[in-house]
Every structure is written in C-alpha cells, then in structure tokens.
Amino acid sequence: MTAAPDSKLATSWCPSPNYEPRREGRVPDMLILHYTGMETSDAALDWLTREEAKVSAHYLVDEAGRIDQIVAEEMRAWHAGQSYWAGETDLNSCSIGIEIHNPGHEFGYPDFPDVQMQAVEALCRDILSRQDIPAARVLAHSDIAPGRKRDPGERFDWARLARAGVGLWVEPARSGPTRASAPATRMKRSAELQRGLQAFGYGVEVTSTFGKGLEQVVEAFQRHYRPLRVDGRADASTRETLARLLAAARRAAATS
C-alpha cells in the first residue's frame, strides 16, 4: 500500500492494518460520510488503526479540520459494514469512506464546526477531482444502513457541500400538518414512496404497507435530505422532496 497520502490535503499518513484489495473490477464510484461517534478524535484515530478493531476508513477529519489518511484510496477500507445501495451489498469495494469526528447522538451530538466543514468540503472536492463519483452517490452512512446507523446525522450540512459541487441536494419541500386519508390512498402512497426510495437507491421492498422497516428508511432519508424534521413519517414534504431528488438525479445522469 502507498506510503504517502493520496490527498495533498492530508496532514499525516496514519496507516491502518484493516484493509484489503477491492473486489476485482471495482473502482470507487461512491463516497460515504460518517461521524466517529467517539468522545475524542484521538480515540477515533487510535481505534481506526488498531488491528483488533476490524474497522477503518480512508480519511479522518477532526474537529479542528486536520485530515489524516488511514487507508489508500485504491484499497478496500472497512467502514460501510452491513449495508445496501442500488443493488450493491459490498459497498466497501466501491466506496471511499470519510470519518468526521463528532461524538454523535450518544454523546450530545454537537454541531460540526465551520473549520471542520471547510476541511470536509475541500477533501470531498479533492477526492471527486480524482475519482469518478456521481453526485447521487455521495451518501451518509445512515443512507446505506437505515435503522442501524444515524451518522453523520441531521446536523451535518449537506446543503453546504452541494453548493460546493459535492453531492446531490434540492430545497426540501415545506412541511405542513399531516392530514388523515382513506386506507386505499395510504396504501397507494406507501407503494409510490417505496418505489421512489427504491429507484433512488434505498433498500426497500414495494409492499404498499408502511411498517417499521420503511419508517427507518424514511427517517434516514429525512436525516440527509429533509433534516429540519426527522420523524419517519411519509408526509407530503417527504414525498415531494423525494420527487425533486429523483428529477435532479435524472438531470444529472443525462448531462454526465
């Protein structure tokens, strides 16, 4: 593995033993953002570089904006875990993972400092300048593992990244009161929502019913794309925001 960082923005090379070759024929076409969920960035770096941890990522960005590279981009880091996106289950083989230090929901979940967001933005842009990653495949850990993961969460500024050319974003539809509807209408809306989420990439089954699994996927969607209200409810705002994203993804694919 390389003995120097791939990114000129990395201030140090802190190699982890937790990596392996990507699956044959796979190159990075996905960027996955995480938070560390640990109390300090030093503890996160220590854990990501310990063999017994069996986890790693390509980069770690601490709260002061320091960037450490941990695994070479050409290699398969162990950051996605059990996950799914757009028919793919071995996401480690097709992704680059960035850990962003934040204690997470278990430890108060503070805001991401501006200096840290500047570093994340610059690192993502640098990676995208070297890797062919579509905007719609810049994702949260929660997108690929709904119900199991919540990171980087609703306080992460995805809109800011999109303004810098990183990821796909649309203005979320305005939330309003939830109105009762007839059972047949609810079933139709559930099936339409499931088809839309599935088309976007989420792992959902089209059943026309709204169960716990779908609620978790909707919650993950809201954390990323409608963060002002994360409640798992398939309201009109959520459905309209999804429709806008699907249209934006189609436009982006047509011009790529």
DRENKOL-551675 format. One record per residue: residue number from 1; x, y, z of N, C-alpha, C in turn. Coordinates in steps of 0.1 Angstrom, whole numbers, plus 2048, in hexadecimal, padded with zeros to 3 digits. Atoms other than C-alpha are relative to their C-alpha. Layout:
N
{node NUM, {X, Y, Z}, {X, Y, Z}, {X, Y, Z}},
...
This chain:
256
{node 1, {808, 7F4, 800}, {800, 800, 800}, {809, 80C, 800}},
{node 2, {7F9, 7F3, 801}, {80B, 824, 7F9}, {805, 804, 80E}},
{node 3, {7FA, 7FB, 7F4}, {822, 833, 813}, {7FE, 80F, 802}},
{node 4, {803, 7F1, 7FF}, {815, 857, 80D}, {7F2, 802, 7FD}},
{node 5, {80E, 7FD, 802}, {7F3, 867, 80D}, {7FC, 802, 7F1}},
{node 6, {805, 7FD, 80D}, {7DE, 867, 7ED}, {7FC, 80F, 7FF}},
{node 7, {805, 7F3, 800}, {7D1, 889, 7F6}, {80B, 80A, 806}},
{node 8, {7F6, 7F6, 7FB}, {7E8, 8A7, 7F9}, {7FB, 808, 80C}},
{node 9, {806, 7F9, 7F4}, {7D0, 8B4, 814}, {803, 7F8, 80D}},
{node 10, {7FD, 808, 7F4}, {7D9, 898, 82C}, {80D, 805, 807}},
{node 11, {7F5, 7FB, 7F8}, {7F0, 8A4, 847}, {809, 7F5, 805}},
{node 12, {7F8, 80C, 7FB}, {7FC, 881, 851}, {7FB, 7F3, 7F9}},
{node 13, {803, 80E, 805}, {7FC, 85D, 845}, {801, 7F7, 80C}},
{node 14, {801, 809, 7F5}, {7F0, 846, 861}, {7FA, 7F3, 7FC}},
{node 15, {806, 80C, 807}, {7ED, 824, 851}, {7FA, 7F7, 80A}},
{node 16, {807, 80A, 7F9}, {7D4, 80B, 85E}, {803, 7F3, 7FA}},
{node 17, {7FE, 80D, 805}, {7DA, 7E6, 85B}, {7F3, 7FA, 7FA}},
{node 18, {80E, 805, 803}, {7B4, 7E2, 854}, {7FC, 804, 7F2}},
{node 19, {803, 7FD, 80E}, {7B2, 7E2, 82E}, {803, 7F3, 7F8}},
{node 20, {7FD, 80B, 809}, {7B4, 7CA, 810}, {7FD, 805, 7F2}},
{node 21, {803, 7FB, 80E}, {7B2, 7CC, 7EA}, {7F1, 801, 7FE}},
{node 22, {80E, 7FF, 804}, {791, 7D7, 7DB}, {7FC, 7F4, 7F8}},
{node 23, {804, 80B, 808}, {77C, 7BC, 7CB}, {804, 803, 7F1}},
{node 24, {7FA, 7FF, 80E}, {78A, 7B5, 7A8}, {7F6, 808, 7F7}},
{node 25, {807, 7F9, 809}, {77E, 7CE, 78F}, {7F9, 80C, 806}},
{node 26, {807, 7F5, 7FA}, {770, 7E7, 7A8}, {80A, 80C, 803}},
{node 27, {7F9, 7F4, 7FD}, {77C, 80B, 7AB}, {7F7, 809, 808}},
{node 28, {809, 7F8, 7F8}, {76F, 826, 7C2}, {7F6, 808, 7F7}},
{node 29, {80A, 7F8, 807}, {74E, 834, 7B5}, {7F6, 805, 80A}},
{node 30, {809, 7FC, 7F5}, {73F, 83D, 7D7}, {808, 807, 80B}},
{node 31, {7F9, 7F9, 7F5}, {749, 855, 7F3}, {7F6, 7FF, 80C}},
{node 32, {809, 801, 7F5}, {73B, 84D, 815}, {806, 807, 80C}},
{node 33, {7FC, 7F8, 7F5}, {73C, 865, 832}, {7FA, 7FB, 80D}},
{node 34, {803, 806, 7F3}, {73C, 85A, 857}, {803, 80B, 80A}},
{node 35, {7F9, 7FA, 7F5}, {740, 869, 879}, {806, 7F5, 809}},
{node 36, {7F9, 80A, 7F9}, {757, 858, 891}, {7F8, 7FA, 80C}},
{node 37, {808, 805, 7F5}, {73E, 855, 8AE}, {809, 7FD, 80D}},
{node 38, {7F8, 802, 7F5}, {75B, 857, 8C7}, {803, 80E, 807}},
{node 39, {7FF, 7F3, 7F9}, {763, 871, 8E1}, {80C, 809, 7FC}},
{node 40, {7F5, 7F8, 805}, {784, 87C, 8D3}, {805, 7FB, 7F2}},
{node 41, {7FB, 804, 80D}, {794, 87C, 8B0}, {80D, 7F7, 802}},
{node 42, {7F5, 808, 7FD}, {7B4, 86D, 8BF}, {7FC, 7F2, 803}},
{node 43, {805, 80E, 7FD}, {7A0, 84F, 8CC}, {7FB, 7FA, 7F3}},
{node 44, {805, 805, 80D}, {790, 84C, 8AA}, {80C, 7FB, 7F7}},
{node 45, {7F4, 803, 808}, {7B2, 84C, 898}, {806, 7F3, 805}},
{node 46, {7FA, 80C, 7FA}, {7C0, 832, 8B0}, {7F8, 7F4, 7FD}},
{node 47, {808, 80C, 803}, {7A2, 81B, 8AB}, {800, 7FC, 7F1}},
{node 48, {800, 803, 80F}, {7A2, 81E, 885}, {80D, 7FA, 7FB}},
{node 49, {7F2, 805, 804}, {7C7, 814, 884}, {804, 7F4, 809}},
{node 50, {7FD, 80C, 7F8}, {7C5, 7F7, 89D}, {7FB, 7F3, 7F8}},
{node 51, {803, 80C, 807}, {7C5, 7D4, 88D}, {7F3, 7F9, 806}},
{node 52, {80C, 807, 7F9}, {7AC, 7C6, 8A7}, {7F3, 807, 7FE}},
{node 53, {80C, 7F9, 802}, {793, 7E1, 89E}, {7F8, 7FB, 7F4}},
{node 54, {806, 805, 80C}, {78C, 7D2, 87C}, {7F8, 80A, 7F9}},
{node 55, {806, 7F5, 808}, {781, 7F4, 86F}, {80A, 80A, 7FC}},
{node 56, {7F7, 7F6, 805}, {791, 810, 85C}, {7F8, 809, 7F7}},
{node 57, {805, 7F7, 80A}, {78A, 82C, 843}, {80C, 805, 7F8}},
{node 58, {7F5, 7FA, 808}, {79E, 83E, 829}, {805, 80C, 806}},
{node 59, {7FB, 7F3, 7FA}, {79F, 85F, 83B}, {7F8, 802, 80D}},
{node 60, {806, 7FA, 7F4}, {798, 86F, 85D}, {802, 80F, 800}},
{node 61, {800, 7F1, 7FF}, {78F, 894, 861}, {7FD, 803, 80E}},
{node 62, {803, 7FC, 7F3}, {792, 8A1, 884}, {7F9, 80D, 802}},
{node 63, {808, 7F4, 7FE}, {77F, 8BE, 894}, {807, 80D, 7FC}},
{node 64, {7F8, 7F4, 804}, {79B, 8D6, 88C}, {803, 801, 7F1}},
{node 65, {7FD, 800, 80F}, {79C, 8CD, 867}, {80C, 7F8, 7FC}},
{node 66, {7F5, 808, 803}, {7BA, 8B6, 869}, {7FC, 7F4, 7F8}},
{node 67, {804, 80C, 808}, {7B9, 89A, 84F}, {80B, 7F6, 801}},
{node 68, {7F7, 80B, 800}, {7CA, 879, 854}, {7FB, 7F6, 7F6}},
{node 69, {804, 80C, 809}, {7CB, 85E, 839}, {804, 7F3, 807}},
{node 70, {7FF, 80D, 7F8}, {7C7, 83B, 847}, {802, 7F4, 7F7}},
{node 71, {800, 80A, 80A}, {7C2, 825, 828}, {802, 806, 7F3}},
{node 72, {7FF, 7FA, 80E}, {7CD, 82B, 804}, {7F3, 7FE, 7F9}},
{node 73, {80C, 800, 807}, {7B1, 833, 7ED}, {7FE, 7F4, 7F7}},
{node 74, {801, 80B, 809}, {7B9, 816, 7D6}, {7FC, 7F3, 808}},
{node 75, {803, 80C, 7F8}, {7B3, 7FD, 7F3}, {7F2, 801, 806}},
{node 76, {80D, 802, 7FA}, {793, 7F0, 803}, {801, 802, 80F}},
{node 77, {801, 7FE, 7F1}, {78E, 800, 826}, {7F4, 7FA, 805}},
{node 78, {80B, 807, 7F9}, {776, 7F2, 83F}, {7F8, 809, 808}},
{node 79, {807, 7F6, 7FA}, {75E, 80D, 846}, {7F1, 7FF, 7FF}},
{node 80, {80E, 800, 803}, {73C, 805, 837}, {7F8, 7F6, 808}},
{node 81, {807, 80B, 7F8}, {733, 7E5, 84A}, {7F5, 7FA, 7F8}},
{node 82, {80B, 806, 807}, {713, 7D3, 842}, {7F7, 80C, 7FA}},
{node 83, {806, 7F4, 807}, {704, 7EB, 828}, {7FB, 7FC, 7F2}},
{node 84, {805, 802, 80E}, {6F2, 7EF, 807}, {7FD, 80D, 7FA}},
{node 85, {804, 7F5, 808}, {6EE, 808, 7EB}, {7FF, 7FC, 7F2}},
{node 86, {802, 802, 80E}, {6E0, 805, 7C9}, {804, 7F2, 7FB}},
{node 87, {7FC, 80E, 804}, {6E4, 7DF, 7C7}, {80D, 7FB, 804}},
{node 88, {7F3, 804, 7FB}, {706, 7DF, 7D6}, {800, 7FD, 80F}},
{node 89, {7FE, 803, 7F2}, {70F, 7CE, 7F7}, {80E, 801, 805}},
{node 90, {7F2, 7FE, 7FC}, {735, 7CF, 7F7}, {804, 80E, 7FD}},
{node 91, {7FD, 7F2, 803}, {737, 7F4, 7FA}, {80E, 804, 804}},
{node 92, {7F2, 7FD, 7FE}, {75A, 7F3, 808}, {808, 7FF, 7F4}},
{node 93, {7F8, 802, 80D}, {766, 7E8, 7E6}, {7FE, 80B, 7F6}},
{node 94, {803, 7F6, 80A}, {757, 805, 7D4}, {7FF, 80E, 806}},
{node 95, {802, 7F3, 7FA}, {75A, 822, 7EC}, {80D, 805, 807}},
{node 96, {7F6, 7FA, 7F7}, {771, 83A, 7FE}, {7F9, 805, 80C}},
{node 97, {806, 7FC, 7F3}, {769, 840, 822}, {807, 80B, 807}},
{node 98, {7FA, 7F5, 7F8}, {76F, 860, 836}, {7F9, 800, 80D}},
{node 99, {805, 7FF, 7F3}, {76B, 860, 85B}, {802, 80F, 805}},
{node 100, {800, 7F2, 7FC}, {763, 883, 869}, {7FE, 7FF, 80F}},
{node 101, {802, 801, 7F1}, {769, 887, 88E}, {7F4, 808, 805}},
{node 102, {80C, 7FB, 7F9}, {749, 88D, 8A1}, {7FC, 7F6, 80A}},
{node 103, {804, 80A, 7F6}, {73F, 87C, 8C2}, {7F4, 7F9, 7FD}},
{node 104, {80C, 807, 805}, {71E, 875, 8B2}, {7F4, 801, 80A}},
{node 105, {80C, 7FF, 7F8}, {6FB, 870, 8C0}, {801, 7FB, 80E}},
{node 106, {7FF, 806, 7F2}, {707, 85B, 8DE}, {807, 80A, 809}},
{node 107, {7F8, 7F7, 7F8}, {71D, 878, 8EA}, {7FC, 80F, 7FE}},
{node 108, {805, 7F2, 801}, {708, 897, 8E6}, {7FF, 806, 7F2}},
{node 109, {801, 7FD, 80E}, {70C, 89A, 8C0}, {802, 810, 7FE}},
{node 110, {7FE, 7F2, 802}, {71C, 8BD, 8BD}, {800, 804, 7F1}},
{node 111, {7FF, 7FB, 80E}, {71C, 8D2, 89D}, {80E, 7FD, 7FB}},
{node 112, {7F3, 802, 806}, {738, 8CC, 884}, {807, 80E, 7FE}},
{node 113, {7FA, 7F2, 801}, {750, 8EA, 887}, {803, 804, 7F2}},
{node 114, {7FE, 7FB, 80D}, {755, 900, 869}, {80D, 7FC, 7FA}},
{node 115, {7F3, 803, 805}, {77A, 8F9, 866}, {800, 7F1, 7FC}},
{node 116, {801, 80F, 803}, {772, 8D3, 866}, {7F8, 7FF, 7F2}},
{node 117, {807, 801, 80C}, {758, 8D8, 84B}, {808, 805, 7F4}},
{node 118, {7F7, 7FB, 80B}, {771, 8EC, 836}, {809, 7F5, 7FB}},
{node 119, {7F7, 80B, 803}, {789, 8CF, 838}, {7F9, 7F4, 7F9}},
{node 120, {808, 80B, 807}, {76E, 8B5, 82F}, {7FD, 804, 7F2}},
{node 121, {803, 7FB, 80D}, {763, 8CA, 812}, {80C, 7FF, 7F6}},
{node 122, {7F4, 800, 808}, {787, 8CE, 805}, {804, 7F2, 7FD}},
{node 123, {7FC, 80E, 802}, {78F, 8A9, 80A}, {7F6, 7F9, 7F6}},
{node 124, {809, 806, 809}, {76F, 89E, 7F8}, {803, 805, 7F1}},
{node 125, {7FE, 7FB, 80E}, {776, 8B5, 7DA}, {80D, 7FA, 7FB}},
{node 126, {7F3, 805, 804}, {79A, 8A8, 7D9}, {7FE, 7F1, 7FB}},
{node 127, {803, 80E, 804}, {78E, 884, 7D8}, {7F8, 7FF, 7F3}},
{node 128, {808, 800, 80C}, {774, 88B, 7BE}, {808, 805, 7F3}},
{node 129, {7F7, 7FB, 80B}, {78F, 89C, 7A8}, {808, 7F4, 7FB}},
{node 130, {7F8, 80B, 804}, {7A0, 87A, 7A7}, {7F8, 7F3, 7FD}},
{node 131, {808, 80C, 801}, {784, 861, 7A9}, {7F3, 804, 7F9}},
{node 132, {80D, 7FD, 807}, {765, 85E, 793}, {7F4, 7FB, 808}},
{node 133, {80A, 802, 7F6}, {74A, 860, 7AD}, {7F4, 809, 7FD}},
{node 134, {80C, 7F8, 803}, {727, 86B, 7A2}, {7FB, 807, 80D}},
{node 135, {805, 7F8, 7F5}, {716, 886, 7B8}, {7F6, 7F8, 809}},
{node 136, {80A, 807, 7F8}, {6FA, 86E, 7C2}, {806, 7F4, 808}},
{node 137, {7FA, 80B, 7F8}, {713, 855, 7D0}, {80A, 806, 80A}},
{node 138, {7FA, 7FA, 7F4}, {721, 86D, 7EA}, {7F6, 7FF, 80B}},
{node 139, {80A, 804, 7F7}, {70F, 85E, 808}, {804, 800, 80E}},
{node 140, {7FE, 802, 7F2}, {70B, 85C, 82D}, {801, 7F1, 804}},
{node 141, {800, 80D, 7FB}, {713, 83D, 841}, {7F1, 7FB, 803}},
{node 142, {80E, 804, 7FD}, {6EE, 83E, 84B}, {7F8, 7FD, 7F4}},
{node 143, {807, 803, 80C}, {6E3, 83D, 827}, {802, 7F1, 7FC}},
{node 144, {7FD, 80E, 805}, {6F4, 81B, 821}, {7FD, 7F6, 80B}},
{node 145, {803, 809, 7F5}, {6EB, 80D, 843}, {7F5, 805, 809}},
{node 146, {80B, 7FA, 7F8}, {6C9, 81B, 84E}, {7FC, 7F7, 80C}},
{node 147, {803, 807, 7F3}, {6BF, 812, 872}, {80C, 7FB, 808}},
{node 148, {7F4, 804, 7F9}, {6E2, 806, 87A}, {809, 80C, 802}},
{node 149, {7F7, 7F5, 7FE}, {6F4, 827, 875}, {7F9, 80D, 7FE}},
{node 150, {806, 7F3, 801}, {6EB, 84C, 879}, {80A, 80A, 7FB}},
{node 151, {7F5, 7F6, 803}, {70C, 85D, 86F}, {801, 803, 7F1}},
{node 152, {7FC, 7F6, 7F7}, {716, 876, 865}, {7F5, 808, 806}},
{node 153, {80B, 7FB, 7F9}, {6F3, 881, 86F}, {7FA, 80D, 7FA}},
{node 154, {808, 7F5, 805}, {6DB, 89E, 86B}, {807, 80D, 802}},
{node 155, {7F9, 7F3, 7FE}, {6F3, 8B9, 877}, {80C, 802, 7F6}},
{node 156, {7F5, 7FF, 80A}, {70C, 8B2, 85B}, {7FA, 808, 7F4}},
{node 157, {805, 7F6, 80A}, {70A, 8CD, 840}, {802, 7FB, 7F2}},
{node 158, {800, 805, 80D}, {703, 8BA, 820}, {7FE, 80B, 7F6}},
{node 159, {803, 7F6, 80A}, {6F6, 8D9, 80F}, {80D, 808, 7FD}},
{node 160, {7F4, 7F9, 802}, {717, 8EA, 814}, {809, 7F9, 7F6}},
{node 161, {7F7, 808, 809}, {72A, 8CE, 804}, {7FB, 800, 7F1}},
{node 162, {805, 800, 80E}, {712, 8CE, 7E6}, {803, 80D, 7F9}},
{node 163, {7FC, 7F3, 806}, {718, 8F3, 7E1}, {80E, 801, 7FB}},
{node 164, {7F2, 801, 804}, {73D, 8EA, 7DE}, {802, 7F6, 7F5}},
{node 165, {7FF, 80A, 80B}, {735, 8D0, 7C4}, {802, 7F1, 805}},
{node 166, {7FE, 80D, 7FA}, {735, 8B2, 7DC}, {7F2, 7FA, 803}},
{node 167, {80D, 807, 7FC}, {716, 89B, 7DC}, {7F4, 807, 7F9}},
{node 168, {80D, 7FC, 806}, {6F2, 89F, 7D1}, {7F7, 806, 80B}},
{node 169, {808, 7FA, 7F6}, {6DB, 8B7, 7E3}, {7F5, 808, 7F8}},
{node 170, {80A, 7F7, 805}, {6BA, 8C8, 7DC}, {7FA, 807, 80C}},
{node 171, {806, 7F9, 7F5}, {6A7, 8E1, 7F1}, {7F4, 7F7, 805}},
{node 172, {80B, 808, 7FB}, {691, 8CC, 808}, {7F2, 807, 7FF}},
{node 173, {80D, 7FB, 800}, {66C, 8D0, 804}, {7FC, 804, 80E}},
{node 174, {805, 7FB, 7F3}, {65B, 8E4, 820}, {7F7, 7F6, 807}},
{node 175, {809, 809, 7F8}, {64C, 8CF, 83C}, {7F3, 807, 804}},
{node 176, {80D, 7FB, 7FC}, {628, 8D3, 845}, {7F9, 7F6, 809}},
{node 177, {807, 809, 7F8}, {60E, 8C2, 85A}, {7FD, 7F3, 7F9}},
{node 178, {803, 80D, 806}, {608, 89D, 854}, {7F1, 7FE, 800}},
{node 179, {80E, 802, 801}, {5E5, 896, 848}, {7FC, 7F2, 7FE}},
{node 180, {805, 80E, 801}, {5D2, 876, 84C}, {7FB, 7FD, 7F2}},
{node 181, {804, 804, 80D}, {5CB, 863, 82C}, {7FA, 7F2, 800}},
{node 182, {806, 80D, 800}, {5B7, 844, 822}, {80A, 7F5, 7FE}},
{node 183, {7F6, 80B, 800}, {5C8, 822, 825}, {805, 7FD, 7F2}},
{node 184, {7FC, 803, 80E}, {5C9, 81D, 7FF}, {80A, 80B, 7FB}},
{node 185, {7F7, 7F5, 803}, {5DA, 83F, 7FB}, {80D, 7FE, 807}},
{node 186, {7F4, 803, 7F9}, {5F3, 836, 816}, {808, 7F5, 7FA}},
{node 187, {7FA, 80B, 807}, {5FB, 815, 805}, {807, 804, 7F3}},
{node 188, {7FB, 7FB, 80C}, {600, 826, 7E4}, {80C, 809, 802}},
{node 189, {7F5, 7F7, 7FD}, {616, 841, 7F3}, {80D, 7F8, 805}},
{node 190, {7F5, 808, 7FB}, {62B, 827, 805}, {807, 7F9, 7F5}},
{node 191, {7FA, 807, 80B}, {631, 813, 7E6}, {808, 80A, 7F7}},
{node 192, {7F9, 7F6, 808}, {63A, 833, 7D2}, {80D, 804, 807}},
{node 193, {7F4, 7FC, 7F8}, {652, 83D, 7EE}, {80B, 7F6, 7FF}},
{node 194, {7F7, 80B, 800}, {662, 81B, 7EF}, {807, 7FF, 7F2}},
{node 195, {7FA, 801, 80E}, {667, 81B, 7C9}, {80A, 80C, 7FE}},
{node 196, {7F7, 7F5, 801}, {676, 83E, 7CB}, {80D, 7FE, 808}},
{node 197, {7F4, 802, 7F8}, {68E, 835, 7E7}, {809, 7F5, 7FA}},
{node 198, {7F9, 80B, 807}, {698, 815, 7D5}, {807, 805, 7F4}},
{node 199, {7FA, 7FA, 80C}, {69E, 828, 7B5}, {80C, 809, 803}},
{node 200, {7F4, 7F8, 7FC}, {6B5, 840, 7C7}, {80B, 7F8, 805}},
{node 201, {7F5, 808, 7FC}, {6C9, 824, 7D6}, {7FE, 7F9, 80D}},
{node 202, {802, 806, 7F3}, {6BB, 81B, 7F8}, {7FB, 7F2, 7FF}},
{node 203, {804, 80E, 7FF}, {6B5, 7F7, 802}, {7F2, 7FF, 805}},
{node 204, {80D, 801, 7FB}, {690, 7F5, 804}, {7F8, 7F6, 7F6}},
{node 205, {808, 809, 808}, {676, 7DB, 7F8}, {7F3, 807, 7FE}},
{node 206, {80D, 7FA, 803}, {656, 7E7, 7E7}, {7F5, 7F7, 804}},
{node 207, {80A, 808, 7FA}, {63A, 7DA, 7FC}, {7F2, 807, 802}},
{node 208, {80C, 7F8, 7FE}, {620, 7F6, 7FE}, {7FC, 802, 80F}},
{node 209, {803, 7FE, 7F2}, {622, 7F4, 824}, {80B, 808, 806}},
{node 210, {7F7, 7F8, 7FA}, {634, 80B, 83C}, {804, 7FA, 80D}},
{node 211, {7FB, 807, 7F3}, {648, 7F7, 856}, {80C, 807, 805}},
{node 212, {7F5, 7FA, 7F9}, {665, 7FD, 86D}, {80C, 801, 7F6}},
{node 213, {7F4, 7FF, 80A}, {67F, 7F6, 851}, {7FF, 80C, 7F7}},
{node 214, {802, 7F4, 808}, {670, 810, 83B}, {802, 80D, 808}},
{node 215, {7FF, 7F4, 7F8}, {66E, 829, 857}, {80F, 803, 803}},
{node 216, {7F1, 7FE, 7FE}, {694, 824, 85D}, {806, 806, 7F4}},
{node 217, {7FB, 7FB, 80C}, {69B, 82A, 839}, {7FC, 80F, 7FE}},
{node 218, {804, 7F2, 801}, {686, 84A, 839}, {807, 809, 809}},
{node 219, {7F8, 7F8, 7F6}, {698, 856, 858}, {80E, 802, 7FA}},
{node 220, {7F3, 7FE, 806}, {6B9, 850, 847}, {800, 80A, 7F5}},
{node 221, {802, 7F6, 80B}, {6AD, 863, 828}, {7FF, 80E, 806}},
{node 222, {802, 7F3, 7FA}, {6A2, 880, 83E}, {80C, 805, 806}},
{node 223, {7F3, 7FB, 7FA}, {6C3, 882, 851}, {809, 806, 7F6}},
{node 224, {7F8, 7FB, 80B}, {6D4, 888, 830}, {7FA, 80B, 7F8}},
{node 225, {806, 7F7, 80A}, {6BB, 89A, 81A}, {7F5, 809, 806}},
{node 226, {80A, 7F8, 7FA}, {6A0, 8A9, 832}, {803, 801, 80F}},
{node 227, {7FB, 802, 7F2}, {6B4, 8AE, 852}, {7F8, 809, 80B}},
{node 228, {806, 7F8, 7F6}, {69E, 8C8, 863}, {7F5, 7F9, 808}},
{node 229, {80A, 809, 7F9}, {684, 8AD, 86C}, {803, 7F2, 7FD}},
{node 230, {7FD, 80E, 801}, {690, 88A, 871}, {7F7, 7F8, 809}},
{node 231, {80A, 807, 7F8}, {672, 876, 87C}, {7FB, 7F2, 7FA}},
{node 232, {804, 80D, 806}, {66F, 858, 864}, {7F3, 800, 7FA}},
{node 233, {80E, 800, 806}, {64D, 863, 857}, {801, 804, 7F1}},
{node 234, {7FF, 7FE, 80E}, {647, 862, 832}, {7F6, 80B, 7FC}},
{node 235, {809, 7F5, 803}, {637, 884, 830}, {802, 806, 7F2}},
{node 236, {800, 7FB, 80D}, {631, 899, 812}, {80E, 807, 7FD}},
{node 237, {7F3, 7FA, 802}, {652, 8AC, 817}, {80B, 7F6, 7FD}},
{node 238, {7F6, 80A, 802}, {666, 88C, 818}, {7FE, 7FA, 7F1}},
{node 239, {803, 806, 80E}, {655, 87E, 7F8}, {804, 80A, 7F5}},
{node 240, {7FD, 7F6, 80A}, {659, 89F, 7E5}, {80F, 802, 800}},
{node 241, {7F1, 7FF, 800}, {67E, 8A2, 7F0}, {806, 7F5, 7F8}},
{node 242, {7FB, 80B, 807}, {684, 87F, 7E3}, {7FE, 801, 7F1}},
{node 243, {803, 7FE, 80E}, {673, 887, 7C2}, {80A, 80A, 7FA}},
{node 244, {7F7, 7F6, 805}, {689, 8A6, 7BE}, {80E, 7FA, 7FF}},
{node 245, {7F3, 806, 801}, {6A8, 891, 7C5}, {801, 7F6, 7F4}},
{node 246, {800, 80A, 80B}, {69F, 876, 7AC}, {801, 808, 7F3}},
{node 247, {7FF, 7F8, 80C}, {69A, 891, 792}, {80E, 806, 7FE}},
{node 248, {7F3, 7FB, 800}, {6BB, 8A1, 79B}, {80A, 7F5, 7FC}},
{node 249, {7F7, 80B, 803}, {6CD, 87F, 799}, {7FF, 7FD, 7F1}},
{node 250, {802, 803, 80F}, {6BE, 879, 776}, {807, 80B, 7F8}},
{node 251, {7F9, 7F6, 808}, {6CA, 89B, 76A}, {80F, 7FF, 801}},
{node 252, {7F1, 801, 7FE}, {6ED, 895, 779}, {805, 7F4, 7F7}},
{node 253, {7FB, 80B, 808}, {6EF, 873, 768}, {7FF, 803, 7F1}},
{node 254, {801, 7FC, 80F}, {6E4, 882, 746}, {80B, 808, 7FB}},
{node 255, {7F6, 7F7, 804}, {6FF, 89B, 746}, {80E, 7FB, 803}},
{node 256, {7F3, 805, 7FD}, {71B, 885, 753}, {807, 7F9, 7F4}},
